[in-house]
């Protein structure tokens, strides 16, 4: 199964969504390479970056589900398709 590396950038403006967000990340945990969360208290938001290595449909599914959470903004950046491993 062909996989791609992607970076999912998440901004949480409604901290009430963090439970559902963490549940989704746990559900897709087998594909998660790493994550970093930064609480930006003075702005009242949390910024999370998640690196995944997964098939395209898995990445799209996770990104879509995260984006449907109220108070959560999501953008996903994908590795270049077909690039040799040393060029990624």
Residue frames as qw, qx, qy, qz and C-alpha x, y, z in Angstrom:
[[0.000, 0.890, 0.456, 0.000, 0.00, 0.00, 0.00],
 [0.431, 0.408, -0.011, 0.805, 1.49, 3.33, -1.09],
 [0.345, -0.774, -0.401, 0.348, 1.70, 5.99, 1.59],
 [0.292, 0.702, 0.003, 0.649, 2.48, 9.69, 1.61],
 [0.401, -0.288, -0.452, 0.743, 3.93, 11.88, 4.30],
 [0.065, -0.740, -0.347, -0.573, 1.73, 14.79, 5.30],
 [0.200, -0.066, -0.484, 0.849, 1.77, 17.57, 7.85],
 [0.226, -0.705, -0.604, -0.293, -1.62, 18.44, 9.32],
 [0.147, 0.148, -0.307, 0.929, -1.72, 21.90, 10.86],
 [0.337, -0.634, -0.686, -0.117, -4.52, 22.44, 13.39],
 [0.001, 0.252, -0.295, 0.922, -5.65, 25.59, 15.19],
 [0.327, -0.516, -0.789, 0.064, -8.10, 25.02, 18.03],
 [0.074, -0.394, 0.056, -0.915, -10.12, 28.10, 18.92],
 [0.724, -0.409, -0.020, -0.555, -12.74, 26.22, 20.98],
 [0.017, 0.428, -0.865, 0.261, -10.96, 24.17, 23.65],
 [0.729, 0.011, 0.459, -0.507, -14.20, 22.23, 24.13],
 [0.833, 0.447, -0.216, -0.244, -13.24, 20.40, 20.92],
 [0.061, 0.650, -0.754, 0.077, -9.99, 19.00, 22.32],
 [0.627, -0.127, 0.725, -0.254, -11.55, 15.77, 23.60],
 [0.814, 0.490, 0.262, -0.171, -13.02, 14.89, 20.20],
 [0.410, 0.808, -0.421, -0.041, -9.80, 15.99, 18.48],
 [0.207, -0.539, 0.805, -0.135, -7.67, 13.76, 20.71],
 [0.762, 0.105, 0.595, -0.234, -10.04, 10.85, 20.14],
 [0.742, 0.658, -0.014, -0.127, -9.64, 11.21, 16.38],
 [0.215, 0.756, -0.616, 0.062, -5.85, 11.39, 16.63],
 [0.485, -0.314, 0.789, -0.212, -5.92, 8.27, 18.80],
 [0.824, 0.348, 0.372, -0.248, -8.19, 6.50, 16.29],
 [0.701, 0.696, -0.140, 0.067, -5.65, 7.22, 13.52],
 [0.470, -0.783, 0.403, 0.062, -2.66, 6.64, 15.81],
 [0.856, -0.021, 0.430, 0.287, -1.14, 3.84, 13.73],
 [0.578, 0.650, 0.232, 0.435, -0.44, 6.42, 10.99],
 [0.145, -0.981, 0.069, -0.106, 0.86, 9.22, 13.24],
 [0.716, 0.326, -0.330, 0.522, 4.63, 9.71, 13.14],
 [0.384, -0.202, -0.435, 0.789, 4.63, 12.53, 15.69],
 [0.094, -0.833, -0.419, -0.350, 2.74, 15.51, 17.01],
 [0.347, -0.046, -0.330, 0.876, 3.50, 18.79, 18.74],
 [0.163, -0.812, -0.526, -0.194, 1.04, 21.00, 20.55],
 [0.301, 0.105, -0.218, 0.923, 1.57, 24.60, 21.53],
 [0.134, -0.788, -0.581, 0.153, -0.86, 26.39, 23.83],
 [0.246, 0.330, 0.071, 0.909, -0.90, 30.06, 22.78],
 [0.226, -0.556, -0.692, 0.401, -2.58, 31.30, 25.94],
 [0.042, -0.414, -0.086, 0.905, -2.44, 35.03, 25.21],
 [0.313, 0.106, -0.496, -0.803, -4.47, 34.43, 22.04],
 [0.662, 0.015, 0.480, -0.575, -6.69, 31.75, 23.57],
 [0.846, 0.371, -0.248, -0.291, -5.86, 29.09, 20.98],
 [0.703, -0.363, 0.589, 0.162, -3.92, 25.85, 20.73],
 [0.531, 0.653, -0.436, -0.320, -1.75, 25.08, 17.71],
 [0.789, -0.198, 0.582, 0.002, -1.07, 21.44, 16.88],
 [0.456, 0.574, -0.571, -0.368, 1.07, 19.95, 14.14],
 [0.835, -0.089, 0.525, -0.138, 0.68, 16.28, 13.30],
 [0.232, 0.522, -0.716, -0.402, 2.95, 14.34, 10.93],
 [0.849, 0.085, 0.444, -0.275, 1.40, 11.26, 9.34],
 [0.091, 0.369, -0.818, -0.432, 2.64, 8.60, 6.92],
 [0.526, 0.280, 0.724, -0.349, -0.49, 7.04, 5.47],
 [0.309, 0.380, 0.722, 0.488, -2.43, 6.29, 2.29],
 [0.034, -0.196, -0.178, -0.964, -4.03, 9.37, 0.73],
 [0.483, -0.497, -0.528, -0.491, -7.56, 8.27, 1.65],
 [0.610, -0.470, -0.517, 0.374, -6.57, 7.92, 5.32],
 [0.299, -0.123, -0.118, 0.939, -4.99, 11.38, 5.39],
 [0.206, -0.298, -0.366, -0.857, -8.02, 12.90, 3.67],
 [0.563, -0.521, -0.617, -0.173, -10.40, 11.15, 6.05],
 [0.530, -0.419, -0.419, 0.606, -8.54, 12.34, 9.16],
 [0.160, -0.012, 0.055, 0.986, -8.20, 15.90, 7.85],
 [0.315, -0.394, -0.500, -0.704, -11.88, 16.02, 6.92],
 [0.585, -0.552, -0.593, 0.043, -13.06, 14.71, 10.28],
 [0.441, -0.320, -0.286, 0.789, -10.81, 17.17, 12.13],
 [0.039, 0.110, 0.226, 0.967, -12.07, 20.04, 9.98],
 [0.399, -0.508, -0.592, -0.482, -15.68, 19.23, 10.84],
 [0.473, -0.456, -0.578, 0.484, -15.05, 19.83, 14.54],
 [0.065, -0.939, -0.251, -0.226, -16.53, 23.10, 15.75],
 [0.319, -0.924, 0.200, 0.060, -13.87, 25.69, 16.55],
 [0.690, -0.319, 0.516, 0.395, -11.11, 23.77, 14.73],
 [0.506, 0.787, -0.211, -0.284, -9.29, 24.93, 11.57],
 [0.793, -0.193, 0.523, 0.245, -7.20, 22.44, 9.59],
 [0.510, 0.752, -0.330, -0.254, -4.79, 22.61, 6.65],
 [0.888, -0.159, 0.399, 0.166, -2.84, 19.68, 5.25],
 [0.262, 0.780, -0.499, -0.273, 0.43, 19.75, 3.31],
 [0.979, 0.069, 0.190, -0.003, 1.48, 16.63, 1.39],
 [0.471, -0.449, 0.570, 0.501, 4.91, 15.39, 0.36],
 [0.400, 0.522, -0.431, -0.618, 5.58, 15.59, -3.37],
 [0.916, 0.153, 0.300, -0.220, 4.08, 12.63, -5.17],
 [0.896, 0.413, 0.004, 0.165, 6.58, 10.31, -6.82],
 [0.084, 0.872, -0.443, 0.192, 9.64, 12.07, -5.40],
 [0.720, 0.155, -0.618, 0.277, 12.57, 9.79, -4.54],
 [0.656, -0.633, -0.378, 0.165, 12.93, 9.31, -0.77],
 [0.572, -0.223, -0.102, 0.783, 16.10, 11.45, -0.57],
 [0.092, 0.328, 0.245, 0.908, 14.31, 14.43, -2.17],
 [0.404, -0.705, -0.534, -0.232, 11.46, 14.54, 0.33]]
